[in-house]
Amino acid sequence: MLNDKNNIISNLKDADCTQDTIEQVLTMEESGNIKGLLKILYKHKKNLLDSLHKKNKQIDCLDYLIFKIEQESKGI
């Protein structure tokens, strides 16, 4: 299915997959279990998005605090 095992592994590492996830993906790929493979990848994608949204909320909180401090320092 996917051409180069080394490229798959490299891509999964770049996506911050654990060794366990990488092994699961390779097992699913080798057995031709596309549904299982996609389930693992979508789950990891969801986890990454959840993390991104959490970090974005933290940045928003800091932006608000910075804004308020700058406003107070200008006497507004």
ABEGO torsion letter per residue (X at the ends): XBABAAAAAAAAAAAGBBAAAAAAAAAAAAAGBAAAAAAAAAAAAAAAAAAAAAAAAAAAAAAAAAAAAAAAAAGX
